[in-house]
């Protein structure tokens, strides 16, 4: 890889501010563009919501992931469908997406979850980077079962030595996922590897809980940051994380 790769993960709360008071997607796009990320993992992306589209004059005509991606490559994995529309995870990439698949992680009808897997054709260095975007359940017992399902999927679909980025909203405020993921996959959390702790990302206005993660394998971590503060707190209930990495030799 000729240049470092900047990765971002962000639960965008369906383009609505905390407590659903305001539609903020245009401002959110501007803030996200300012991160200048090469690869963006998005959760709670609204593929369609007909009622909100009628209520908000600045609601985009296209799906939110297309609006946020601009000229970049993008894929969307629908996880939850309902009368007004649907939502799920999305990946936005500066580089071509060779293949992708959305894998169901749903355990019950109240929390429809998925794992979005894309193979990214990065320039030089590695033929492909496996990017997996995930959003796990709120209950710890559910998350443990979903981690098992996630590990089974990766064991089957991702070669053991290929570069891997696993990022998203793990809802794992106790950090229970770190050891099982490291032992099975060899991944490490980017922020923890530099700062010795997980990044607090929730609630965005005053983050105290480390719910969001960027796990990497086959990369050297150069920089990792949680983007907090008043302006970010107006855009979602989560703060975004970024990591700058280089392919390990």
RAWO-V144105 format. One record per pair of residues at least 24 apart in sequence whose ideal C-beta (glycine too) atoms are under 10 Angstrom apart, sorted by the first residue. I is the first residue (numbers start at 1). J is the second residue. D is the distance in Angstrom with one decimal. If there is no record, write none. Layout:
BEGIN
<<I & J & D> <I & J & D>>
END
This chain:
BEGIN
<<1 & 122 & 5.8> <1 & 123 & 6.9> <1 & 124 & 5.9> <1 & 125 & 3.4> <1 & 126 & 6.5> <1 & 129 & 8.7> <1 & 163 & 8.8> <1 & 219 & 8.9> <1 & 245 & 9.0> <1 & 246 & 6.5> <1 & 247 & 4.2> <1 & 248 & 10.0> <2 & 122 & 9.3> <2 & 123 & 6.1> <2 & 124 & 5.1> <2 & 125 & 7.1> <2 & 246 & 9.9> <2 & 247 & 9.6> <3 & 38 & 8.7> <3 & 122 & 9.7> <3 & 123 & 8.1> <3 & 124 & 9.1> <3 & 125 & 9.6> <3 & 244 & 9.9> <3 & 246 & 8.3> <4 & 38 & 8.6> <4 & 219 & 9.2> <4 & 220 & 9.0> <4 & 221 & 10.0> <4 & 222 & 6.0> <4 & 223 & 8.4> <4 & 243 & 9.8> <4 & 244 & 5.0> <4 & 245 & 6.4> <4 & 246 & 4.9> <4 & 247 & 8.9> <5 & 37 & 8.9> <5 & 38 & 5.1> <5 & 39 & 6.5> <5 & 94 & 9.0> <5 & 95 & 8.9> <5 & 120 & 9.2> <5 & 122 & 6.9> <5 & 123 & 10.0> <5 & 125 & 9.5> <5 & 129 & 7.7> <5 & 163 & 9.3> <5 & 165 & 8.5> <5 & 216 & 9.5> <5 & 219 & 7.5> <5 & 222 & 9.7> <5 & 243 & 8.7> <5 & 244 & 7.2> <5 & 245 & 5.4> <5 & 246 & 7.2> <5 & 247 & 7.8> <6 & 35 & 7.4> <6 & 36 & 6.5> <6 & 37 & 4.7> <6 & 38 & 5.1> <6 & 39 & 7.5> <6 & 40 & 9.3> <6 & 94 & 9.0> <6 & 222 & 9.6> <6 & 223 & 8.4> <6 & 242 & 6.2> <6 & 243 & 7.4> <6 & 244 & 5.0> <6 & 245 & 8.1> <7 & 35 & 9.8> <7 & 37 & 6.3> <7 & 38 & 7.1> <7 & 39 & 5.0> <7 & 40 & 7.8> <7 & 41 & 7.4> <7 & 129 & 9.8> <7 & 131 & 8.5> <7 & 165 & 6.0> <7 & 167 & 6.6> <7 & 190 & 7.6> <7 & 214 & 5.6> <7 & 216 & 7.8> <7 & 219 & 9.0> <7 & 221 & 9.9> <7 & 224 & 9.3> <7 & 241 & 8.5> <7 & 242 & 6.6> <7 & 243 & 4.9> <7 & 244 & 7.6> <7 & 245 & 6.6> <8 & 32 & 7.3> <8 & 35 & 5.2> <8 & 36 & 9.1> <8 & 37 & 3.9> <8 & 38 & 8.7> <8 & 39 & 7.4> <8 & 40 & 4.7> <8 & 41 & 7.0> <8 & 42 & 8.7> <8 & 92 & 8.8> <8 & 167 & 8.4> <8 & 214 & 8.2> <8 & 225 & 9.8> <8 & 227 & 8.6> <8 & 240 & 5.7> <8 & 241 & 6.9> <8 & 242 & 4.7> <8 & 243 & 8.1> <9 & 37 & 9.2> <9 & 39 & 9.3> <9 & 40 & 7.5> <9 & 41 & 4.1> <9 & 42 & 7.8> <9 & 43 & 7.7> <9 & 133 & 7.7> <9 & 134 & 9.6> <9 & 165 & 9.2> <9 & 166 & 9.8> <9 & 167 & 4.1> <9 & 168 & 5.8> <9 & 169 & 7.7> <9 & 170 & 9.9> <9 & 190 & 9.8> <9 & 201 & 8.9> <9 & 212 & 5.7> <9 & 213 & 7.3> <9 & 214 & 5.6> <9 & 215 & 10.0> <9 & 238 & 9.1> <9 & 240 & 6.7> <9 & 241 & 5.2> <9 & 242 & 8.1> <9 & 243 & 8.6> <10 & 35 & 8.7> <10 & 37 & 9.3> <10 & 40 & 7.0> <10 & 41 & 7.3> <10 & 42 & 5.8> <10 & 43 & 7.4> <10 & 44 & 9.2> <10 & 45 & 9.7> <10 & 68 & 9.4> <10 & 167 & 9.5> <10 & 168 & 9.3> <10 & 169 & 8.9> <10 & 201 & 9.3> <10 & 204 & 10.0> <10 & 212 & 7.9> <10 & 227 & 8.8> <10 & 232 & 9.6> <10 & 235 & 9.0> <10 & 236 & 7.1> <10 & 238 & 6.8> <10 & 239 & 8.2> <10 & 240 & 3.9> <10 & 241 & 7.6> <10 & 242 & 9.2> <11 & 41 & 9.5> <11 & 42 & 7.8> <11 & 43 & 4.3> <11 & 44 & 5.2> <11 & 45 & 9.3> <11 & 89 & 9.6> <11 & 135 & 7.3> <11 & 168 & 7.8> <11 & 169 & 4.5> <11 & 171 & 9.6> <11 & 201 & 8.3> <11 & 202 & 8.3> <11 & 204 & 9.2> <11 & 211 & 7.9> <11 & 212 & 6.7> <11 & 236 & 6.3> <11 & 237 & 7.5> <11 & 238 & 3.9> <11 & 239 & 9.1> <11 & 240 & 8.4> <12 & 42 & 5.8> <12 & 43 & 7.2> <12 & 44 & 5.8> <12 & 45 & 6.3> <12 & 46 & 8.4> <12 & 64 & 7.3> <12 & 65 & 9.5> <12 & 68 & 7.8> <12 & 87 & 9.9> <12 & 90 & 9.0> <12 & 235 & 7.8> <12 & 236 & 5.4> <12 & 237 & 9.7> <12 & 238 & 8.0> <12 & 240 & 8.7> <13 & 43 & 8.9> <13 & 44 & 5.5> <13 & 45 & 9.9> <13 & 46 & 9.5> <13 & 204 & 8.9> <13 & 235 & 8.1> <13 & 236 & 4.2> <13 & 237 & 5.2> <13 & 238 & 6.8> <14 & 43 & 9.8> <14 & 44 & 5.2> <14 & 45 & 7.4> <14 & 46 & 4.4> <14 & 47 & 9.9> <14 & 49 & 7.3> <14 & 52 & 8.2> <14 & 64 & 7.7> <14 & 85 & 9.7> <14 & 87 & 6.0> <14 & 236 & 9.0> <15 & 44 & 8.7> <15 & 45 & 8.2> <15 & 46 & 5.7> <15 & 49 & 8.7> <15 & 52 & 8.2> <15 & 56 & 8.9> <15 & 58 & 9.9> <15 & 59 & 8.1> <15 & 60 & 8.6> <15 & 64 & 5.5> <15 & 67 & 8.7> <15 & 68 & 8.9> <15 & 87 & 9.8> <15 & 235 & 9.1> <15 & 236 & 8.6> <16 & 44 & 9.2> <16 & 46 & 8.5> <16 & 49 & 9.6> <16 & 52 & 7.9> <16 & 56 & 9.3> <16 & 235 & 9.4> <16 & 236 & 8.1> <16 & 237 & 9.1> <17 & 204 & 9.6> <17 & 233 & 8.9> <17 & 234 & 6.1> <17 & 235 & 6.7> <17 & 236 & 7.3> <17 & 237 & 8.2> <18 & 203 & 6.8> <18 & 204 & 7.0> <18 & 205 & 7.2> <18 & 233 & 7.4> <18 & 234 & 8.2> <18 & 235 & 8.8> <18 & 236 & 7.1> <18 & 237 & 4.4> <18 & 238 & 9.3> <19 & 237 & 8.1> <20 & 52 & 9.2> <20 & 237 & 9.7> <21 & 234 & 9.7> <22 & 56 & 8.8> <22 & 234 & 8.1> <22 & 235 & 9.5> <23 & 52 & 7.0> <23 & 53 & 9.8> <23 & 55 & 8.0> <23 & 56 & 4.2> <23 & 57 & 8.9> <23 & 58 & 6.4> <23 & 59 & 6.4> <23 & 60 & 10.0> <24 & 56 & 9.9> <24 & 58 & 9.5> <24 & 234 & 6.8> <24 & 235 & 5.1> <24 & 236 & 7.7> <25 & 56 & 8.7> <25 & 58 & 7.4> <25 & 59 & 7.5> <25 & 60 & 6.6> <25 & 64 & 6.2> <25 & 67 & 6.7> <25 & 68 & 7.6> <25 & 235 & 9.0> <26 & 58 & 5.7> <26 & 59 & 9.6> <26 & 60 & 8.2> <26 & 67 & 8.5> <27 & 58 & 9.7> <27 & 231 & 8.8> <27 & 234 & 7.6> <27 & 235 & 6.2> <28 & 64 & 9.1> <28 & 67 & 9.7> <28 & 68 & 7.5> <28 & 232 & 9.5> <28 & 234 & 9.3> <28 & 235 & 4.8> <28 & 236 & 7.0> <28 & 240 & 9.6> <29 & 60 & 9.1> <29 & 64 & 9.1> <29 & 67 & 6.6> <29 & 68 & 5.3> <29 & 69 & 9.4> <29 & 70 & 7.9> <29 & 235 & 9.8> <30 & 235 & 9.6> <31 & 227 & 8.2> <31 & 231 & 7.1> <31 & 232 & 7.0> <31 & 234 & 9.4> <31 & 235 & 6.1> <31 & 236 & 9.6> <31 & 240 & 8.2> <32 & 68 & 6.2> <32 & 69 & 9.9> <32 & 70 & 9.8> <32 & 92 & 8.6> <32 & 227 & 9.9> <32 & 235 & 8.9> <32 & 240 & 7.4> <33 & 68 & 8.7> <33 & 70 & 7.5> <34 & 227 & 9.3> <35 & 225 & 9.5> <35 & 227 & 7.2> <35 & 240 & 6.9> <35 & 241 & 9.9> <35 & 242 & 5.7> <36 & 94 & 9.3> <36 & 242 & 9.3> <37 & 72 & 9.5> <37 & 92 & 8.0> <37 & 93 & 9.4> <37 & 94 & 7.9> <37 & 240 & 9.0> <37 & 242 & 6.3> <37 & 243 & 9.4> <37 & 244 & 9.3> <38 & 72 & 9.0> <38 & 92 & 9.4> <38 & 93 & 7.1> <38 & 94 & 4.4> <38 & 95 & 6.9> <38 & 120 & 8.9> <38 & 122 & 8.3> <38 & 129 & 10.0> <38 & 244 & 9.3> <38 & 245 & 9.9> <39 & 72 & 9.4> <39 & 73 & 9.8> <39 & 91 & 7.3> <39 & 92 & 7.5> <39 & 93 & 5.3> <39 & 94 & 7.1> <39 & 95 & 7.7> <39 & 118 & 9.0> <39 & 120 & 6.6> <39 & 122 & 8.9> <39 & 129 & 7.8> <39 & 131 & 6.0> <39 & 133 & 9.7> <39 & 165 & 6.9> <39 & 167 & 8.6> <39 & 214 & 9.9> <39 & 243 & 9.9> <39 & 245 & 9.8> <40 & 65 & 9.4> <40 & 68 & 7.7> <40 & 69 & 8.2> <40 & 72 & 8.1> <40 & 74 & 8.9> <40 & 90 & 8.1> <40 & 91 & 7.0> <40 & 92 & 4.2> <40 & 93 & 7.6> <40 & 94 & 9.1> <40 & 131 & 9.7> <40 & 133 & 9.1> <40 & 167 & 9.3> <40 & 240 & 8.8> <40 & 242 & 9.4> <41 & 89 & 7.5> <41 & 90 & 8.1> <41 & 91 & 6.2> <41 & 92 & 8.4> <41 & 116 & 8.3> <41 & 118 & 9.7> <41 & 131 & 7.1> <41 & 132 & 8.4> <41 & 133 & 4.2> <41 & 134 & 8.3> <41 & 135 & 9.6> <41 & 165 & 7.8> <41 & 166 & 8.9> <41 & 167 & 4.2> <41 & 168 & 5.4> <41 & 169 & 9.1> <41 & 212 & 9.2> <41 & 213 & 9.8> <41 & 214 & 7.8> <41 & 240 & 9.7> <41 & 241 & 9.2> <42 & 68 & 7.0> <42 & 69 & 9.4> <42 & 74 & 9.2> <42 & 76 & 8.8> <42 & 88 & 9.3> <42 & 89 & 6.5> <42 & 90 & 4.3> <42 & 91 & 7.2> <42 & 92 & 6.8> <42 & 116 & 9.2> <42 & 133 & 7.1> <42 & 135 & 9.6> <42 & 167 & 9.9> <42 & 168 & 8.6> <42 & 169 & 9.8> <42 & 240 & 9.5> <43 & 79 & 9.4> <43 & 87 & 9.1> <43 & 88 & 8.4> <43 & 89 & 5.4> <43 & 90 & 8.2> <43 & 113 & 9.6> <43 & 114 & 9.8> <43 & 116 & 9.4> <43 & 133 & 7.0> <43 & 134 & 8.0> <43 & 135 & 4.3> <43 & 136 & 9.7> <43 & 167 & 9.4> <43 & 168 & 5.4> <43 & 169 & 4.6> <43 & 170 & 10.0> <43 & 212 & 8.5> <43 & 236 & 9.9> <43 & 238 & 8.1> <44 & 79 & 9.5> <44 & 80 & 9.6> <44 & 87 & 6.1> <44 & 88 & 8.3> <44 & 89 & 8.2> <44 & 90 & 9.6> <44 & 135 & 7.1> <44 & 169 & 7.7> <44 & 236 & 8.3> <44 & 237 & 9.3> <44 & 238 & 8.5> <45 & 74 & 9.9> <45 & 76 & 6.5> <45 & 77 & 8.9> <45 & 78 & 9.4> <45 & 79 & 9.4> <45 & 86 & 9.7> <45 & 87 & 6.0> <45 & 88 & 6.1> <45 & 89 & 6.4> <45 & 90 & 4.4> <45 & 91 & 9.8> <45 & 92 & 9.8> <45 & 116 & 9.8> <45 & 133 & 9.7> <45 & 135 & 9.8> <46 & 84 & 9.6> <46 & 85 & 6.7> <46 & 86 & 7.9> <46 & 87 & 5.0> <46 & 88 & 9.0> <46 & 90 & 10.0> <47 & 76 & 6.0> <47 & 77 & 9.4> <47 & 78 & 5.8> <47 & 79 & 9.4> <47 & 80 & 9.4> <47 & 81 & 8.9> <47 & 85 & 6.4> <47 & 86 & 4.7> <47 & 87 & 5.9> <47 & 88 & 6.4> <47 & 90 & 8.5> <48 & 78 & 9.3> <48 & 81 & 9.2> <48 & 82 & 9.9> <48 & 84 & 7.7> <48 & 85 & 3.5> <48 & 86 & 5.7> <48 & 87 & 8.4> <49 & 82 & 9.0> <49 & 84 & 5.2> <49 & 85 & 4.1> <49 & 86 & 8.3> <49 & 87 & 7.8> <50 & 83 & 8.6> <50 & 84 & 5.2> <50 & 85 & 5.9> <51 & 83 & 9.0> <51 & 84 & 4.9> <51 & 85 & 8.2> <52 & 84 & 7.6> <52 & 85 & 8.2> <53 & 84 & 9.0> <53 & 85 & 8.4> <54 & 84 & 10.0> <63 & 87 & 9.7> <63 & 88 & 10.0> <63 & 90 & 8.4> <64 & 90 & 7.7> <65 & 89 & 8.9> <65 & 90 & 3.6> <65 & 91 & 8.2> <65 & 92 & 6.8> <66 & 90 & 9.0> <66 & 92 & 9.5> <68 & 92 & 6.3> <69 & 93 & 8.5> <69 & 94 & 10.0> <72 & 97 & 9.8> <73 & 97 & 4.9> <73 & 100 & 9.9> <73 & 118 & 8.9> <73 & 120 & 8.4> <73 & 121 & 9.4> <74 & 100 & 9.9> <74 & 118 & 9.5> <75 & 99 & 9.6> <75 & 100 & 4.5> <75 & 101 & 9.3> <75 & 102 & 8.2> <75 & 116 & 6.8> <75 & 117 & 9.4> <75 & 118 & 5.6> <75 & 131 & 9.6> <75 & 133 & 9.2> <76 & 100 & 9.4> <76 & 102 & 8.3> <76 & 116 & 7.9> <77 & 101 & 8.3> <77 & 102 & 3.2> <77 & 103 & 8.2> <77 & 104 & 9.3> <77 & 114 & 5.1> <77 & 115 & 7.9> <77 & 116 & 3.8> <77 & 117 & 8.7> <77 & 118 & 9.3> <77 & 133 & 7.6> <77 & 135 & 9.8> <78 & 102 & 7.1> <78 & 112 & 9.0> <78 & 114 & 7.9> <78 & 116 & 9.8> <79 & 104 & 7.8> <79 & 105 & 8.3> <79 & 106 & 7.3> <79 & 111 & 9.2> <79 & 112 & 4.7> <79 & 113 & 5.9> <79 & 114 & 4.1> <79 & 115 & 9.4> <79 & 116 & 8.8> <79 & 135 & 7.5> <80 & 106 & 8.6> <80 & 109 & 9.3> <80 & 110 & 10.0> <80 & 111 & 8.4> <80 & 112 & 3.6> <80 & 113 & 8.4> <80 & 114 & 8.8> <81 & 112 & 7.8> <82 & 112 & 9.2> <86 & 112 & 9.3> <87 & 112 & 8.7> <87 & 135 & 9.9> <88 & 112 & 8.2> <88 & 113 & 9.0> <88 & 114 & 6.0> <88 & 116 & 7.5> <88 & 133 & 9.4> <88 & 135 & 8.3> <89 & 113 & 8.8> <89 & 114 & 6.0> <89 & 115 & 7.9> <89 & 116 & 4.4> <89 & 132 & 9.6> <89 & 133 & 4.5> <89 & 134 & 7.2> <89 & 135 & 5.9> <89 & 168 & 6.9> <89 & 169 & 9.0> <90 & 116 & 7.1> <90 & 118 & 9.9> <90 & 133 & 7.2> <91 & 116 & 5.9> <91 & 117 & 8.9> <91 & 118 & 5.0> <91 & 120 & 8.3> <91 & 131 & 5.8> <91 & 132 & 9.0> <91 & 133 & 5.4> <91 & 165 & 9.9> <91 & 167 & 9.5> <92 & 133 & 10.0> <93 & 118 & 7.1> <93 & 120 & 5.4> <93 & 121 & 8.9> <93 & 122 & 9.0> <93 & 129 & 9.3> <93 & 131 & 7.4> <94 & 120 & 9.0> <94 & 122 & 9.2> <94 & 123 & 9.7> <95 & 120 & 5.4> <95 & 121 & 5.7> <95 & 122 & 5.3> <95 & 123 & 6.8> <95 & 129 & 8.4> <96 & 120 & 7.5> <96 & 121 & 4.5> <96 & 122 & 9.1> <96 & 123 & 9.7> <97 & 121 & 7.4> <97 & 131 & 8.5> <98 & 127 & 9.1> <98 & 128 & 6.3> <98 & 129 & 10.0> <99 & 128 & 8.7> <100 & 131 & 8.9> <101 & 132 & 10.0> <101 & 153 & 9.2> <101 & 157 & 7.6> <102 & 133 & 9.5> <103 & 132 & 8.9> <103 & 134 & 9.4> <103 & 149 & 8.1> <103 & 150 & 8.3> <103 & 152 & 9.8> <103 & 153 & 5.3> <103 & 154 & 9.7> <103 & 157 & 8.3> <104 & 149 & 8.8> <104 & 153 & 9.9> <105 & 134 & 7.3> <105 & 135 & 8.3> <105 & 136 & 7.3> <105 & 137 & 8.3> <105 & 142 & 9.4> <105 & 143 & 9.9> <105 & 145 & 8.9> <105 & 146 & 4.9> <105 & 147 & 9.5> <105 & 149 & 5.6> <105 & 150 & 6.8> <105 & 153 & 8.6> <106 & 137 & 9.0> <106 & 142 & 9.9> <106 & 146 & 9.0> <106 & 149 & 9.7> <107 & 136 & 9.9> <107 & 137 & 6.5> <107 & 139 & 8.9> <107 & 141 & 9.3> <107 & 142 & 5.3> <107 & 143 & 9.6> <107 & 145 & 6.1> <107 & 146 & 6.8> <107 & 149 & 8.7> <108 & 137 & 8.5> <108 & 139 & 9.7> <108 & 142 & 7.9> <110 & 137 & 9.1> <110 & 138 & 9.5> <111 & 135 & 9.1> <111 & 136 & 8.8> <111 & 137 & 4.9> <111 & 138 & 6.9> <111 & 139 & 8.4> <111 & 142 & 7.3> <111 & 146 & 9.7> <111 & 171 & 9.6> <112 & 137 & 9.9> <113 & 137 & 6.2> <113 & 142 & 8.7> <113 & 143 & 9.7> <113 & 146 & 6.7> <113 & 149 & 9.7> <113 & 168 & 10.0> <113 & 169 & 9.8> <113 & 171 & 9.7> <115 & 146 & 8.5> <115 & 149 & 8.0> <115 & 150 & 5.9> <115 & 153 & 6.3> <115 & 154 & 8.8> <115 & 157 & 10.0> <115 & 166 & 9.0> <115 & 168 & 8.6> <116 & 168 & 8.6> <117 & 153 & 7.6> <117 & 154 & 8.4> <117 & 157 & 6.6> <117 & 158 & 7.8> <117 & 166 & 9.7> <118 & 165 & 9.9> <119 & 157 & 9.7> <119 & 158 & 9.1> <119 & 162 & 8.9> <120 & 163 & 9.2> <120 & 165 & 8.5> <122 & 163 & 8.3> <122 & 247 & 8.1> <124 & 247 & 9.0> <125 & 163 & 8.6> <125 & 218 & 10.0> <125 & 246 & 8.8> <125 & 247 & 4.6> <125 & 248 & 9.9> <125 & 249 & 9.4> <126 & 162 & 7.5> <126 & 163 & 5.1> <126 & 218 & 7.5> <126 & 219 & 9.7> <126 & 247 & 5.8> <126 & 248 & 10.0> <127 & 162 & 8.6> <127 & 163 & 9.5> <128 & 158 & 9.9> <128 & 159 & 9.2> <128 & 162 & 6.6> <128 & 163 & 7.8> <129 & 162 & 7.7> <129 & 163 & 4.7> <129 & 164 & 7.5> <129 & 165 & 6.4> <129 & 216 & 9.7> <129 & 218 & 8.2> <129 & 219 & 8.8> <129 & 245 & 9.9> <129 & 247 & 8.5> <130 & 154 & 8.2> <130 & 157 & 8.3> <130 & 158 & 4.9> <130 & 159 & 8.3> <130 & 162 & 5.6> <130 & 163 & 6.9> <130 & 164 & 4.8> <130 & 165 & 7.2> <130 & 166 & 8.5> <130 & 217 & 8.9> <130 & 218 & 9.4> <131 & 163 & 9.5> <131 & 164 & 8.2> <131 & 165 & 5.1> <131 & 166 & 8.3> <131 & 167 & 7.8> <132 & 157 & 9.4> <132 & 158 & 7.9> <132 & 164 & 7.2> <132 & 165 & 7.1> <132 & 166 & 4.7> <132 & 167 & 7.5> <132 & 168 & 8.0> <132 & 215 & 9.0> <133 & 165 & 9.0> <133 & 166 & 8.3> <133 & 167 & 6.3> <133 & 168 & 5.1> <133 & 169 & 9.3> <134 & 166 & 6.8> <134 & 167 & 7.5> <134 & 168 & 4.1> <134 & 169 & 7.6> <134 & 170 & 7.0> <134 & 177 & 9.9> <134 & 213 & 9.0> <134 & 215 & 9.7> <135 & 168 & 5.4> <135 & 169 & 4.8> <135 & 170 & 8.1> <135 & 171 & 7.8> <135 & 212 & 9.9> <136 & 168 & 7.8> <136 & 169 & 7.1> <136 & 170 & 5.2> <136 & 171 & 5.2> <136 & 172 & 7.0> <136 & 177 & 8.0> <136 & 211 & 9.4> <137 & 170 & 9.8> <137 & 171 & 6.5> <138 & 171 & 5.4> <138 & 211 & 10.0> <139 & 171 & 8.6> <140 & 171 & 8.8> <140 & 172 & 8.1> <140 & 173 & 9.2> <140 & 174 & 7.2> <140 & 176 & 6.8> <142 & 171 & 9.0> <143 & 170 & 7.2> <143 & 171 & 6.4> <143 & 172 & 6.2> <143 & 174 & 9.7> <143 & 176 & 7.3> <143 & 177 & 7.0> <144 & 172 & 9.9> <144 & 176 & 7.4> <144 & 177 & 8.6> <144 & 180 & 8.2> <146 & 170 & 9.3> <146 & 171 & 9.7> <146 & 177 & 9.4> <147 & 172 & 9.0> <147 & 176 & 8.5> <147 & 177 & 5.8> <147 & 180 & 5.7> <147 & 181 & 7.2> <147 & 184 & 8.8> <148 & 180 & 8.4> <148 & 184 & 9.5> <150 & 177 & 9.2> <150 & 180 & 9.6> <150 & 181 & 8.4> <150 & 184 & 9.3> <150 & 185 & 9.2> <151 & 180 & 7.4> <151 & 181 & 7.8> <151 & 183 & 9.7> <151 & 184 & 5.0> <151 & 185 & 7.2> <152 & 184 & 9.8> <154 & 181 & 9.5> <154 & 184 & 8.0> <154 & 185 & 6.3> <154 & 187 & 9.6> <155 & 184 & 7.7> <155 & 185 & 8.7> <158 & 185 & 8.4> <158 & 217 & 9.4> <160 & 185 & 8.6> <160 & 186 & 8.2> <160 & 217 & 9.4> <161 & 186 & 9.1> <161 & 217 & 8.8> <161 & 218 & 7.5> <162 & 217 & 8.2> <162 & 218 & 7.1> <163 & 216 & 8.0> <163 & 217 & 6.5> <163 & 218 & 3.6> <163 & 219 & 6.3> <163 & 245 & 9.2> <163 & 247 & 6.4> <163 & 248 & 8.2> <164 & 215 & 7.9> <164 & 216 & 7.0> <164 & 217 & 4.2> <164 & 218 & 6.4> <164 & 219 & 8.7> <165 & 190 & 9.0> <165 & 214 & 6.9> <165 & 215 & 7.2> <165 & 216 & 5.5> <165 & 217 & 7.9> <165 & 218 & 9.1> <165 & 219 & 7.7> <165 & 243 & 8.7> <165 & 245 & 8.1> <166 & 213 & 7.7> <166 & 214 & 8.0> <166 & 215 & 4.3> <166 & 216 & 7.8> <166 & 217 & 8.1> <167 & 212 & 7.9> <167 & 213 & 6.3> <167 & 214 & 4.4> <167 & 215 & 6.7> <167 & 216 & 8.5> <167 & 241 & 7.8> <167 & 243 & 8.5> <168 & 211 & 9.6> <168 & 212 & 7.1> <168 & 213 & 7.1> <168 & 214 & 8.7> <168 & 215 & 9.4> <168 & 241 & 10.0> <169 & 201 & 8.5> <169 & 202 & 8.6> <169 & 211 & 5.8> <169 & 212 & 5.4> <169 & 213 & 8.3> <169 & 238 & 6.7> <170 & 198 & 9.8> <170 & 210 & 8.7> <170 & 211 & 6.4> <170 & 212 & 7.0> <170 & 213 & 5.2> <170 & 215 & 9.1> <171 & 202 & 8.9> <171 & 209 & 9.0> <171 & 211 & 5.5> <171 & 212 & 9.1> <172 & 198 & 8.7> <172 & 209 & 9.3> <172 & 210 & 7.5> <172 & 211 & 6.7> <172 & 212 & 9.2> <172 & 213 & 7.4> <173 & 198 & 9.0> <173 & 200 & 9.3> <173 & 201 & 9.9> <173 & 202 & 7.9> <173 & 208 & 8.7> <173 & 209 & 4.3> <173 & 210 & 6.2> <173 & 211 & 5.9> <174 & 198 & 9.8> <174 & 209 & 9.4> <174 & 210 & 8.8> <175 & 210 & 6.5> <175 & 213 & 9.2> <177 & 213 & 7.5> <177 & 215 & 8.6> <178 & 210 & 9.8> <178 & 213 & 8.2> <178 & 215 & 8.2> <181 & 213 & 8.9> <181 & 215 & 6.0> <181 & 217 & 9.5> <182 & 215 & 8.3> <182 & 217 & 9.3> <185 & 215 & 7.7> <185 & 217 & 6.2> <186 & 215 & 9.8> <186 & 216 & 9.8> <186 & 217 & 5.1> <186 & 218 & 8.4> <187 & 213 & 9.4> <187 & 214 & 9.6> <187 & 215 & 3.9> <187 & 216 & 6.1> <187 & 217 & 4.6> <187 & 218 & 9.2> <187 & 219 & 9.7> <188 & 214 & 9.9> <188 & 215 & 6.6> <188 & 216 & 6.7> <188 & 217 & 7.7> <188 & 219 & 9.4> <188 & 221 & 8.0> <189 & 213 & 5.4> <189 & 214 & 6.8> <189 & 215 & 5.5> <189 & 216 & 8.2> <189 & 221 & 9.2> <189 & 224 & 8.4> <189 & 241 & 9.7> <189 & 243 & 9.1> <190 & 214 & 4.5> <190 & 215 & 7.3> <190 & 216 & 5.6> <190 & 219 & 8.2> <190 & 221 & 4.7> <190 & 222 & 9.4> <190 & 223 & 8.6> <190 & 224 & 4.4> <190 & 225 & 9.5> <190 & 241 & 7.9> <190 & 242 & 8.8> <190 & 243 & 3.7> <190 & 244 & 8.7> <190 & 245 & 6.8> <191 & 221 & 8.5> <191 & 223 & 9.8> <191 & 224 & 4.1> <191 & 225 & 7.6> <191 & 226 & 7.0> <191 & 241 & 6.6> <191 & 242 & 9.4> <191 & 243 & 7.0> <192 & 221 & 9.4> <192 & 224 & 8.3> <193 & 219 & 9.9> <193 & 220 & 9.4> <193 & 221 & 5.0> <193 & 224 & 7.4> <193 & 243 & 9.1> <193 & 245 & 10.0> <194 & 221 & 5.8> <194 & 222 & 8.4> <194 & 223 & 7.4> <194 & 224 & 5.1> <194 & 225 & 9.3> <194 & 243 & 8.7> <195 & 224 & 6.9> <195 & 225 & 9.3> <195 & 226 & 9.6> <198 & 226 & 9.5> <198 & 241 & 9.9> <199 & 224 & 7.2> <199 & 225 & 7.8> <199 & 226 & 4.1> <199 & 227 & 9.7> <199 & 228 & 9.2> <199 & 239 & 8.2> <199 & 241 & 5.5> <199 & 242 & 9.8> <199 & 243 & 9.5> <200 & 226 & 6.4> <200 & 228 & 7.9> <200 & 239 & 7.9> <201 & 226 & 5.5> <201 & 227 & 9.0> <201 & 228 & 8.0> <201 & 232 & 9.9> <201 & 236 & 10.0> <201 & 237 & 9.8> <201 & 238 & 5.5> <201 & 239 & 4.5> <201 & 240 & 7.8> <201 & 241 & 6.1> <202 & 236 & 9.6> <202 & 237 & 6.6> <202 & 238 & 5.4> <202 & 239 & 7.2> <203 & 233 & 7.6> <203 & 236 & 9.4> <203 & 237 & 5.5> <203 & 238 & 7.8> <203 & 239 & 8.4> <204 & 228 & 6.9> <204 & 229 & 8.8> <204 & 230 & 9.6> <204 & 231 & 9.8> <204 & 232 & 5.5> <204 & 233 & 4.4> <204 & 234 & 8.3> <204 & 235 & 7.2> <204 & 236 & 5.7> <204 & 237 & 5.7> <204 & 238 & 5.6> <204 & 239 & 4.5> <204 & 240 & 8.7> <205 & 229 & 8.7> <205 & 230 & 7.3> <205 & 232 & 8.3> <205 & 233 & 3.4> <205 & 234 & 8.2> <205 & 237 & 8.5> <205 & 239 & 8.8> <206 & 230 & 9.8> <206 & 233 & 7.6> <206 & 239 & 9.8> <207 & 232 & 9.3> <207 & 233 & 8.9> <207 & 238 & 8.5> <207 & 239 & 5.3> <209 & 238 & 9.7> <210 & 241 & 9.7> <211 & 237 & 9.8> <211 & 238 & 6.8> <211 & 239 & 9.5> <211 & 241 & 10.0> <212 & 238 & 6.1> <212 & 239 & 7.5> <212 & 240 & 7.8> <212 & 241 & 5.3> <213 & 241 & 7.5> <213 & 243 & 9.9> <214 & 241 & 5.7> <214 & 242 & 7.9> <214 & 243 & 4.7> <214 & 245 & 8.7> <215 & 243 & 9.7> <216 & 243 & 7.1> <216 & 245 & 5.7> <216 & 248 & 9.3> <217 & 248 & 8.9> <218 & 245 & 9.1> <218 & 247 & 6.7> <218 & 248 & 5.5> <219 & 243 & 8.6> <219 & 244 & 9.7> <219 & 245 & 3.8> <219 & 246 & 6.5> <219 & 247 & 6.1> <219 & 248 & 5.8> <220 & 244 & 9.9> <220 & 245 & 6.4> <220 & 246 & 4.9> <220 & 247 & 7.6> <220 & 248 & 5.0> <220 & 249 & 8.4> <221 & 245 & 5.4> <221 & 246 & 8.5> <221 & 248 & 9.7> <222 & 246 & 6.2>>
END
